[in-house]
Amino acid sequence: MIRDIAAGIDSSTQSCTVLLRSLGDGGVIAQARAPHPSTTPPCSEQDPEAWWQALCLALGELREYWPRIAALSVGGQGHGLVILDENGRPLRPAKLWNDTESAPQARWLLQQLTPLEWACATGSVPGPAMTIAKLAWTEQHHPGLLARSRRIMLPFDYLVYRLCGRSVTERGGASGTGYFNPFDNSWQPQLAALVNPDIDWPARWPEIIPSHGLAGEVTAAAGLPELTGALVGVGTGDNMSAALGMNVQPGDVAISIGTSGTLYGITPQGIIDPTGTLNVYADAAGRYMPMITTLNAAKVTDTFRRLLNVSTEDFDSLALSCEPGAGGLVLLPYLDGERTPNLPDAHGRLDGLRTTTTPQHLARAAVEGVLCGLLMGRETLLGYGFNMSGRLLLTGGAARSRAYRQILADLSGQDVWVSPVAETAAAGAAIQAAAIAAGCSNDDMAGRWSVPLQAAAQPRADAGPVLKNYVRSAHSFLESHHAST
């Protein structure tokens, strides 16, 4: 049978999605999904074996296509810390990107080097999300465990390892560890040595290969018989694969609303931001991806939807029937702590609550709060001269929300575009797999398979004052928080 399918895998915090695309034209053939265990900060952990089981379940729903799959690749959640023994078994559950227990360790790391030194060496300033902070947490709370380890990797590296038996990674995902330099594409063992100077860190880290590189082939040990021999790409981080899936170009700004919220763009040159507002990652196509990330995104509006006891569609209707600014109601959506700004122990706050507050106000304030938190970071990008002459793209689960689409257009004053392929991270991973099969670059394949974006919303109201009001509330909160701590 002809192998004419590329399989893209999105292993996110909540689930594993497998998307099959035709090698001929990139058309979507089929998809399947399986859930991951739920997590809640501050202790957000998952057993890596659960990711593998979810991948096998999702692939199992597509078994009729296995003999046709030429290549697979994984776009996975970033920052998570996977620690394996000599037999490839996890030594403990993986700490995830949204785990905030390592906040004290992140603060300790910032006492060892200045923020500017960290930003120059890694593109980021350590926070609880970064893998290096989780290394420090593990060393303190489980002494000796890191020394006993044989492999230390990211979540998508682990799935690639299970598929083909090779420990490899690439610059996009690795740039979220806090011990990789995206400017010269090298591990930085001297930074991990701050955690424990006696460990041979490079011996435990995956080999770095190009983002379009071949990791290996599906082995018989993977237990996926008709897939044995299929090519396996090196994988990348989920935002990097989503950027491939949407064919994000320099000048574009993408906003992803899922478990987390991200705002990012693509630049040919790296940026150094010692404030820590931006994480300057590598992308999966030889460029850079400056990004703002928040912990609280769609789960905020899910929480308010439950409080209002309405359906998703009714919640959208409530939010859209309310005027911009929600009658003066401002939500600072730090429900589970926050990453940007760095407030791991914070809680949400509502300003402007009145006896006249309505469900419509609450719904609108929830959506505005999530989006304003990200759009605040856009000003930092502009301050570094980032070119924003391109499109404003919306992706993630909330990209299907009428309220998120329209309110983003109102707040930004720009048209909002979405991809007709809803699963953009899995779609991008399939592009990476197809590039392996075709022997070309990820960027070239993304261009070949580029799907025209669809206009989702146009500005219908001047909501500029809403963002200014949100910024005032956020600054007031930060001042009071820092004064109290």
N, C-alpha and C positions, 0 to 999 in steps of 0.2 A: 504494500500500500504506500502511496506517495505521502511523504511528510510535508504537508502544506499549511500547517497551523503554527502560530506563535502564541504561547501562553504567558499572560502577564498576571502576576500574583501581587495583591495588595494585602500585606499582613499588618493590619492597623491595631490600635488599642482594643477596639471592640470586636473585630471580626477578621476573617480571612476571605478575600474575594478572588476568584480566578476568572479571568476574562480571556476568551479565545478569539483571536483575530486571524483573518486570512493572510497568508504570506504574500498573496498576489496583490491585494489592494488595501489591506488593513481593515476590511469590513468585519464587523462584530459577528461572530458565529454563535456563541453561547456564553453563558456565565453561571457561576454558582457561588454560594456564600455559606460559611459556617461560623458560629459565634466563638468569641474568646471569653474567658472568665471575666466578670465585671470587677472593676477596681475603684477605689475611692481614696484620694489623698487624705492625710499626708503619707500613709503607707500604701503605695500603689505598686503591687508586685504581681507577676504572673509566672507560672511554671513554663519554661520554654517547651517542654514536652506538649503542653496544651496547644501551642502554635502549630507544632508538627501534626498533631491529631486533627486540628481544624483544617489544615492544608490537605491532609489525606481525605477528610470528609468531603471538602469542596471538590477536590479532584475526582473523588469517587462518583459524584453526581454527573460527571462529564466523561465517564469511562469509555463510552462508545467512541470518543474522539481520540483516545490515547494513541493509537497506532499512527495517527496523522500529525501528532505534535512533533515538530522539528526542534524546537528550543523553548526554554522556560527562563524567566527571570523574576526577581523578587524586588518589589518596592516595599520597604518596611518602616515601621515606627522608629524614630531616631532615639539616640542617647541611651537606650536601655542597656544595662550591664549584664552580660551573660558570662558566667564563670564555669568552665568545664574541667573535669578531672582527666586522668590519663586515658580513660576509656570513652571520653566524649560525653560523659553524663554531667548534667548541671550539679554543681556543688550546693547551690541554694537557689530559691526563686530569683528571677531577674527583677531588679529594680527598674521601673519604667521612667520615661521622660517626665511624667507628671507626679512622680514621688517627690515630696518636699521634706522628707526626714533628714536629708543631707544638707539642709540649710546651714547648720553650724559649721559643717566641714567646708562649705563653699566660702563662708566668711573667713575661715582659717586660711584657706588657699590664697585669699586676697591679702592676707598679712605676709605671705611669703614672697610675693611679687606684686608690683604695682599693676593697676588696671591697664595702663599703657603697655607694659611688658607682656601681659597676657594677650592683649589684643594683637600686638605685633607678632607674637609667636604662634597664635592659634586662630586669630580672627574673631575671638570671643572673649568675654570676661566671665570667669566662672560664676555660675549660679547653681541652685539645687538641681536643675535639669541636666546639667552637663555630666557626662560619664565620669570625668575625673573626680567630681564631688562624691559620686557614688562609690568610687574606688576608696576614697578616704573614709567614707562612712563604714564600708565593709571592713577596712583595716582596723578601725576603732571598735566596732561592735562584734566582729568575728575574727579576733587575732589569729594569725597563722593560716587562714583560709586562702588568701591570695598567694601566699608562698607555696601552698599545696597545689594550686591550680596548674594546669598545663596549657589551657587556651582561654583567652579573654577576648570577647567579640561583641558585636552588636546584634540585635534581633534578626535583621535580614541576613547577616553573615551566618547565623546559626542555621537558618533554613537552607541556605546554599550548601553549607557543610553537610547537612543531613541528606541533601539530594545527591551530591557528587563526592563527598568525602574529602574535600579540599578546603583549607582555611584561607580564604582570600577576602579582600575588601577593596574599595575604591575611594577616590578622593571626596565624592559628594557626601556619603554617609560618614566617613571617617572624620570629616571636618566638624562634626558635632560632638566629638569625644572630649575636647579640651586638652588633648595631648597629640594633636596632629596639626601640622602647618599647611594650610591650603595654598599658601603663596609659593612654596617650593615642593609641595606634595611629599612631605616626609613626616615620619613619626618623631615625636619629641620625648625621648625616654627621660631626659633630665627633669621634665615636669612630673612624670609619674614617680620619679625618684623622690620627690617631695613627700609622697605618701609612704614609700618604703624604699630606702636606698639600696637594700640588699637583694632585691628581686631583679632577675634578668627579664625586664619588661619586653624588649623586642622579640625574645624567644616565645612569648605567649601571644603576641599580637598577630593578626592575619597578615599575609603577604599583600602588599599593595600592587594592584594591576590596573590597567586603564579601565575607565568606566564602560568601554565597549568590549572589554576583554572577555575571553572564554575562561570560565572557572573549571569546567570539566564536562563530564557526561553523567547522566543519571545512572547510578550503580545498582547492581542487583540487591545490595544491602539496603537500599531505600525501600524495598518491598512494593514497588510500583511496576509490575512486570512488563506491561506493554509500553511503558515509558523508558525502560532501560535503553541506554544509548542516546537518548535525546540530549541535545546540547544544553548546558546550564550557563547563563550569564552571571556576571559577578554581582548583580543587584545594585541597589542604591537606596537612599532614603526616600520616604514617601513623598515629600514635597518636591524632591528632585525628579522623581518619576512622573509626578503630576505635571511638572513643567514641560517634560517631554510630551506627555499626552495632549497638552494644549498647544504645543509648539510655541511656548512663550519666547518672545524676542526682546532684545534690548529696547527700552522705552515702554514696554508693557508693565503694568502692575497687576499682580494676581492676589486675590484675597481668598483664603480657604476657611470655611466655617464648618468644622466638624467637632470632635471632642475638644480639640484646641482650636485657636484662631491664629492664622498666620497672614502676614502681608509681606510680599517679597517681589523682587524684580531680578533681572539678569543684567550683569555688567561685564564688559571685557576686562576691567581692571578691579583689583581688590580695594576694599575700603578698610581703614583702621578707625574704629569707634571706641575710644577708651571709656565712654559713659556706660557701655554695656547695653544700651537700648537696641543696637543692632547686633545680631549674630551674622558674621560675614562668612557664609559657608561657600564651599565649592559646589558647582552644579555637576550634572552628569554629561556635560558636553564641552568641557575645557574652559568654562568661564566661571563667574562668581555669582552668588545668590545672596545678597544682603537681605536679612529677614527680621521681622518683628514677630514675636510669638506671645500669645496669651494663653493661660491655662483654661480660661472660662469662655466658652463660645456657645455652641448649640445647646449644651446642657443647661445654660442659664435660661434660655427661652423654654426649654423643656420643663424646668422647675416652675416657672411662672405659669406655664400652660396647665400643669398639674394643680397649682394653687387656685387657678381660676376654674378648674374642672371643665375644660373645653377641649375640643378636638384640635388637631393641627390646623385644619382649614379654618375653623372658627377663630382660632388664635390669630391667624393671618388677617382675617377680616376685621377683628377688633383693632389690631395695630394699624391697619390701613385706613380705618374710619376715623382715626384720631389725627389732629393737626400736628405738624412737626413741633418738637419740644415737649410733647406730652403734658401740656398745661403747666409747665414748670417743673415737672417731676424728672429727676435725674437719678439713674441707677449706676452706681459704681459696682460692677459685677464681679467683685473679688470673692466669689462664693467659696472657693476651695483654696484660698490664698491666691497669689498671683505671681506670674513670672516677669511680665513687663507691665508696670513697674515691679521691681523685685520686692514682693511682699508675701513671703511664704506663709506667714501666720495670720494674714488679714482675713476679714470677713466682708461680705457685701454691705453696701449702705445705700439707702434711699434718701435723697434730699428733696424737699419741696412737697412732702405728703400733706394733703389738706382734707377737710371734710368733703370737698367737692371732687376728690380723686375718684375716677371711674375705672372699671376693668379695661376700657380702651386706653386710658392713660398708662396703666400698668403694663399692658402688652406693648405699647409703643415705646415706653421707657426701657423695657427689657431689650428690644431689638436695637434701639439707639445706643444703649450702654455697651453692648457687645461690639458694635461697629465703630463707635467713637473711640473705644480703647485701642483699636487697631489703627484708625485714621490719625490718632495722635502721633503714632510712630512714623507715619508717612512724612510728617514735617521734618523728622530727623533725616530721612532719605533725601529730601529736598535740600536740606542744609549741607549735604555732602555733594551737591551738584548732580544728583541722580536725574537722568533724562526720563521724564514722564509724559512724553509726547505720544505714546502709543495707547493701547486699549486698556480698559479696566475690566479684568476678568474675575468672575466669581465661580468658585468650585467648592467641593465638599458637599456633605449631605444637605446643608441648608441652602445650597444653590437652587434647590427645587422650591424653596419657599417664596411665595409672592411678596411677603412682607420684607424679607431680607433683600430681595432684588430691588424693589422700589425704594426702600428707605436708604439703601446704599447709593442709589442714583441721586436721591434728594440730598443726602449729606455730602457727597463728593462733587455734585454738580456735573457729573459725567454720565454718558451712556454706560450701561452694564452689559457685558457679554458673557455668555455661558457656552460650554462645549455640548454638542448634541450627544456625545459619549459621556454619560453621567459618571462612570467610574474612571476618572482621569488618572489616578495613581496606577490602577491596574492596566489602563490603556497605555500609559507610559512604560510600564514594565514590559508590556508586550512589544513595544517599539524596541526596547533594549534587547529582548530576545530575538526579534527579527533582524536587528543589526548583526547579531552573532551569526545567524544563519546565512545572511547575505554577505558577510565580511566587510561591512561598511561602518561608518561612525554613527553614534546615536543621533547626532544632529542631522546628518544626512537622511537617516531613516525617518526622523520626525518630520522633516520637510516633505518627504515622499508621501507619507501617510497623513499629512495635515488635513484636518477636517474643518471646513469653514465654521467659524463660531456664529452663534445666533444672538441677535439683539434681544435682551431680556427686559430692559427697563430704560426709560429716559427720565431725566429730572422733571418733576412736575411741580416742585415747590422750592423756594429758597430756604434751605435748612442750614445755611452757614452759621447763624447764631447758635444753633443747637450744639455744634462742636465747641464753640467758644465757651458756652455755659458748662459743658461737660469738663473742659480743661480747667476752668475755675474750681469746680467741685473737686476734681482729682488733685489739684495742687493744694487745696485746703485740707483734704484728707491726708496727703503726704506730710504736710507740715505738722498736723496734729499727731500723726502716727510717729514721726521721728521725734517729736517732743516727748511723747510718752515712753519711748524706748531708749 
